[in-house]
C-alpha cells in the first residue's frame, strides 16, 4: 500500500498548520513551522491568493495528512458520512476519530498518529482482549484498548504515557495509565475536537 515516506515537517509547512506528525518535537521551538512559517520550495515565500477550490483542496489534504489516510479510503469515509442523516462533516470527523491508530494517539500511548500506526502494525495493542494490528480498525463505544502484556516495557509507549499523564484526558475516552488501558466511551462531538481544518470546505469539495 502506498504511504508517504518523505520529510513530514514539510507537510505541516505546506498546509500552514501543525499536523502533529513528529510527536514531541511539534510541541517545542524545534518545530519546522515555528522556524519557517511558509510553504517549502523555491517560491514558498510568495504571497498568493487562493481560489475557493484551492482552499477546499488544502483543507482536504490537511485532514488526510493529519490522520494518515490516503485518498481512496478518505473518499470512502466521506461517502459513508454522506449516507447518514445529519451533518456530513460531523460524521466524517467521528469516523476518522474512531480509527484505532487515532484512539491510541488520543489515549496517550503514542506521541503522534504516525507512531501509533506503527505500534499498531507491530501488534502491540489489543481491543477487547484480542490482538488487532490494523490501524484503520474502527472502534465502537465501549471498546477497550490496551497494550499487550509483552509490550508494556517498550520505551516509546512508556515515554508517551508519561507525557500524557500531564495532559487533561479527552471526555469521550477513559484511560488508566498504570494499566496502560483505555476505553472508547462514545463518539466525540465536533466542538470537542480541536481540529484546525475547515471540514465544511471538504464537504463542499466532494459534493461538486
N, C-alpha and C positions, 0 to 999 in steps of 0.2 A: 504494500500500500504506500502511496506517495506521502511524503512527510517533509516539511521544511526543515533543513538542517543547517541553514546559514546563521549569521550573527543575529540573535533575537533582539538585541538592543536597537538595531536598525529598524525593526518593525515598529517599535514604540515611537521612534523619531519620525517614521513615515506617516503614522496616524496622528501624531501630535498629542498623544495622551499616553499615560502609563498603562501598559497592559499587564504588568507584574509577571513577566516571563522569566525573570532572573532571580527570583527568590529574595533573600535578604538584601541583596545589592540594590533592589528597587526602592528600598526604604531609606537609603543613605545618600550622601552627597556624591557618591561614585556613579549614580545613575546617569546613563548617557544623555537622557532627555534633560537632566538638570544642567549638564555641561554644555550641550549643543541642542537647544530647543528649536531646531529647524530640521526639515527633511534631509536625508543623506543624499550625497551626489554632488556633482559639479554645480548644479543650479539650485541647490537646496535653499539658499538664502533669498531667492527671488520671491517677491510677493505677487501672488496670482489670485484672482477672484474665481472661486469655484462655481461651476454651474450647479443647478439643482440636482442633475444626475450625478455629478461628481461628489456632492455632499452625501447623497444616498449610497453611492458606491463605497465611499470611505467609511461610512457607518457600518455597512455590511462587512467589509474587510476587517475593521477593528474588532467587531464582535466575534467573527470567525477565528481570528488570531488569538483573541483573549482566551477563548475556550478550547482552542486547539482542534477545531472542526474544519474539515475540508468542504468544498463547495457542494458536492453531491449530497453528502449527509446533512449539511446545513439546510439545503433546499427541501429535503425530506422532512426535517423538523418543522420548517415553515408550513409545508402543506398539511402536516398533522395539526398544527396550531390553528390553521385557517379553517379546518373542518369542524372545530369545536365552536360551541355557541359562547360568545363573549368577545373580549378584546384579544385580537390575534397576537399583538405584541406581548401582552402579559403572559399568554400561554407559551409563547416562544421562549421567553426568559425562564419560565418554570421547567420547560423541557431540558434546556441546557444545564440548569442548576441541579437537576436530579441525576445527572450523569455521575457515575461512581468516582471518576478521577476528580471532578469538581468538588464532590462532597468530601473526599479525602483531604483536599486542599482546604476547604472551608472548616473542617473539623480541626485542622492544625497538625495533621500527620505528615504534611509536606509543606515546603516553603513556597512552592509555585505549582500551578496546574501541570506544567511540563514535568516537574519532578514527580508529582502524584501519578501521572500517566505511566511513567517509567516504573515506579514502585508497584503499581497495579499489574502492569505487564509481566513483572518478575514474580508475581504470585505471592506478594507479602500480605494480602488482605483477605478477609473472609466476610461474607454477607450472610447473616442468619446461620452462622456456623459452617458454611460451605465456602471453599476457596473459589474466588472469582478473579480471573486475570484479564477481563475485558474492560478497558477504560470507559467505553461508551455504555456499559451496563446501566440500565435505568432503575433507580430506586423508587420504592413506593413508601408512603407513610407507614411508620412502624418498623421499617427495616433497620437491622443493627449491623453496623460496620465495625470491624475490629482488626487489629494487627494480629497476624498468626503468631502463636507462641514461639516458633523458631525464629521469628523476625523481630522480636521485641528489643533485641540488643543492637540492631542496625543503627549506625551512627546518624545518618540523615533523618531517620524517623525520631530518634531520641532528641536530636537537636531542634527539629521542628516543633515537637511537643513542648519543649522547654520554652521556646519563644512564644508559643500560642497561649501558655498559661497566663501571660501578662496582658492578653487581649480579652475584651468582652466577648463571650460566645454569641453566636447568632441565635435569634429567638426561635427559629424553626429547626434547630439542632440541639441535641443534648449530648454532652461529652464528658467522659471520665478519663482524665489524663493518667491517673495511676494505673488503670486497667487498659489504657490505650483502646478505648471502646467508645463508639458514638452511635446515636440513634437519629434517624431521619424522621422527625416528628410530623412534618407536614410540608406541603409545597409553599415556598415563600411568596409573599405579596410583592408586587413590583416596587412599591415605595420602601420596602425593607432592604433592597439591594442597591448598593452604591455602584451603579453601572454608568460610566461616563460615555455612553453611546446613545444616540437618538434612535431608539428601537422603531418608532413610528416611521422614520425615514426608510428603514429596511422593509417594512410592510408595504410602503408606497412603491419601492423599487420592484419588489416581487409581484406586485399587483398590476403592473403595467401590461 
